[in-house]
Amino acid sequence: MASMFSEQVEAVLEGIRPVLARHRGDVELVSANLKTGRVELRLKGACDGCPFSQLTLKMGIEAALRDALPEVTDIIAL
């Protein structure tokens, strides 16, 4: 069963997915740990291996997660 924190992270990612989909990409939540504030993500589709994926992660996904969920302290792309 998903934790409340995972569900909150997933809700933020749902808002980001349409933007990624326009570029034939997606993001998958691998894990979210409220105790540590760590969120692990996997970029998929065209985002996996894209030269701009780190920019997408930092400026888009990470910014949105930190704005919505101050508990998020560390975001790792796997």
Backbone as CSV, one residue per row, in Angstrom:
resi,resn,N_x,N_y,N_z,CA_x,CA_y,CA_z,C_x,C_y,C_z
1,MET,0.844,-1.181,0.000,0.000,0.000,0.000,0.893,1.250,0.000
2,ALA,0.536,2.201,-0.845,1.332,3.422,-0.945,1.112,4.305,0.279
3,SER,2.178,4.960,0.689,2.069,5.879,1.819,1.417,7.180,1.366
4,MET,0.960,7.941,2.314,0.354,9.236,2.017,1.367,10.132,1.298
5,PHE,2.627,10.101,1.730,3.668,10.913,1.099,3.855,10.499,-0.360
6,SER,3.886,9.202,-0.623,4.015,8.721,-2.003,2.844,9.198,-2.853
7,GLU,1.653,9.173,-2.270,0.470,9.632,-2.996,0.558,11.121,-3.298
8,GLN,1.103,11.900,-2.368,1.264,13.334,-2.593,2.283,13.598,-3.699
9,VAL,3.383,12.854,-3.672,4.401,12.992,-4.720,3.793,12.618,-6.062
10,GLU,3.065,11.522,-6.090,2.438,11.057,-7.330,1.463,12.102,-7.878
11,ALA,0.722,12.777,-6.999,-0.211,13.813,-7.432,0.526,14.975,-8.111
12,VAL,1.673,15.351,-7.577,2.473,16.411,-8.202,2.987,15.937,-9.561
13,LEU,3.445,14.694,-9.629,3.945,14.153,-10.892,2.854,14.102,-11.952
14,GLU,1.625,13.835,-11.540,0.503,13.814,-12.493,0.356,15.164,-13.181
15,GLY,0.629,16.236,-12.469,0.552,17.566,-13.059,1.672,17.844,-14.043
16,ILE,2.780,17.144,-13.902,3.947,17.328,-14.762,3.878,16.436,-15.998
17,ARG,3.237,15.295,-15.879,3.237,14.304,-16.961,2.747,14.829,-18.309
18,PRO,1.713,15.686,-18.363,1.292,16.176,-19.689,2.404,16.940,-20.428
19,VAL,3.206,17.671,-19.698,4.326,18.396,-20.314,5.351,17.401,-20.853
20,LEU,5.677,16.404,-20.055,6.635,15.390,-20.500,6.094,14.605,-21.688
21,ALA,4.797,14.317,-21.669,4.175,13.530,-22.741,4.251,14.252,-24.087
22,ARG,4.208,15.586,-24.050,4.328,16.342,-25.304,5.675,16.122,-25.965
23,HIS,6.648,15.684,-25.181,7.990,15.397,-25.705,8.253,13.890,-25.725
24,ARG,7.171,13.106,-25.660,7.210,11.636,-25.687,7.981,11.060,-24.503
25,GLY,7.856,11.712,-23.346,8.525,11.238,-22.143,7.553,11.008,-21.010
26,ASP,8.080,10.535,-19.903,7.280,10.282,-18.702,8.233,10.202,-17.516
27,VAL,7.658,10.193,-16.327,8.431,10.033,-15.103,7.718,9.002,-14.242
28,GLU,8.500,8.138,-13.622,7.971,7.090,-12.753,8.488,7.313,-11.336
29,LEU,7.596,7.262,-10.372,7.993,7.322,-8.968,8.492,5.944,-8.563
30,VAL,9.744,5.865,-8.149,10.327,4.606,-7.698,10.104,4.462,-6.196
31,SER,10.424,5.529,-5.443,10.185,5.506,-4.001,10.128,6.930,-3.466
32,ALA,9.433,7.060,-2.329,9.345,8.344,-1.639,9.367,8.052,-0.146
33,ASN,10.322,8.646,0.551,10.499,8.388,1.974,10.320,9.691,2.746
34,LEU,9.225,9.797,3.466,8.933,11.013,4.221,9.972,11.251,5.314
35,LYS,10.439,10.189,5.945,11.398,10.331,7.043,12.693,11.010,6.583
36,THR,13.172,10.638,5.409,14.422,11.215,4.891,14.176,12.362,3.915
37,GLY,12.954,12.478,3.392,12.641,13.481,2.386,13.141,13.118,1.006
38,ARG,13.592,11.889,0.849,14.191,11.439,-0.411,13.120,10.891,-1.355
39,VAL,13.199,11.343,-2.606,12.307,10.872,-3.663,13.191,10.327,-4.783
40,GLU,12.905,9.106,-5.203,13.639,8.490,-6.303,12.707,8.376,-7.500
41,LEU,13.187,8.857,-8.642,12.399,8.892,-9.864,13.148,8.211,-10.992
42,ARG,12.387,7.776,-11.985,12.986,7.229,-13.202,12.342,7.958,-14.380
43,LEU,13.159,8.594,-15.199,12.666,9.221,-16.415,12.494,8.135,-17.465
44,LYS,11.412,8.229,-18.218,11.078,7.181,-19.183,10.807,7.780,-20.554
45,GLY,10.681,6.916,-21.527,10.395,7.354,-22.890,11.529,8.195,-23.436
46,ALA,11.174,9.243,-24.153,12.185,10.104,-24.769,13.027,10.831,-23.729
47,CYS,12.534,10.941,-22.490,13.296,11.628,-21.429,14.489,10.787,-20.961
48,ASP,14.404,9.476,-21.106,15.485,8.600,-20.687,16.650,8.758,-21.657
49,GLY,17.730,9.329,-21.185,18.911,9.510,-22.018,18.932,10.807,-22.805
50,CYS,17.896,11.602,-22.703,17.854,12.891,-23.409,18.915,13.821,-22.816
51,PRO,19.611,14.584,-23.654,20.621,15.497,-23.134,20.054,16.570,-22.200
52,PHE,18.768,16.847,-22.310,18.133,17.850,-21.468,17.455,17.253,-20.244
53,SER,17.604,15.962,-20.015,16.884,15.301,-18.919,17.275,15.860,-17.546
54,GLN,18.525,16.205,-17.338,18.924,16.757,-16.041,18.310,18.142,-15.828
55,LEU,18.199,18.911,-16.903,17.544,20.212,-16.821,16.054,20.023,-16.508
56,THR,15.431,19.072,-17.172,14.022,18.753,-16.905,13.851,18.344,-15.455
57,LEU,14.748,17.517,-14.974,14.664,17.037,-13.599,14.831,18.190,-12.615
58,LYS,15.853,18.998,-12.774,16.159,20.063,-11.815,15.178,21.229,-11.900
59,MET,14.974,21.749,-13.089,14.186,22.971,-13.253,12.682,22.704,-13.293
60,GLY,12.291,21.511,-13.675,10.871,21.206,-13.788,10.350,20.347,-12.664
61,ILE,10.783,19.116,-12.646,10.247,18.143,-11.694,10.640,18.494,-10.264
62,GLU,11.916,18.740,-10.033,12.377,19.048,-8.676,11.732,20.332,-8.163
63,ALA,11.656,21.346,-8.994,11.050,22.610,-8.576,9.585,22.418,-8.199
64,ALA,8.860,21.662,-8.999,7.438,21.428,-8.717,7.256,20.639,-7.424
65,LEU,8.084,19.619,-7.219,7.969,18.817,-5.997,8.304,19.645,-4.762
66,ARG,9.370,20.418,-4.823,9.769,21.227,-3.662,8.744,22.328,-3.362
67,ASP,8.152,22.900,-4.406,7.122,23.923,-4.193,5.896,23.333,-3.513
68,ALA,5.486,22.158,-3.960,4.263,21.545,-3.438,4.483,20.823,-2.112
69,LEU,5.666,20.263,-1.932,5.946,19.421,-0.765,7.273,19.834,-0.132
70,PRO,7.244,20.737,0.836,8.488,21.186,1.464,9.262,20.064,2.154
71,GLU,8.613,18.946,2.394,9.278,17.806,3.033,10.341,17.181,2.123
72,VAL,10.210,17.418,0.819,11.150,16.835,-0.146,12.488,17.549,-0.007
73,THR,13.528,16.782,0.310,14.861,17.353,0.485,15.875,16.839,-0.528
74,ASP,15.599,15.666,-1.117,16.571,15.042,-2.013,15.816,14.330,-3.115
75,ILE,16.156,14.655,-4.360,15.515,14.012,-5.505,16.607,13.338,-6.332
76,ILE,16.430,12.043,-6.518,17.433,11.234,-7.203,16.809,10.645,-8.468
77,ALA,17.498,10.799,-9.600,17.073,10.157,-10.839,17.842,8.857,-10.967
78,LEU,17.126,7.778,-11.147,17.762,6.464,-11.291,17.906,6.102,-12.757
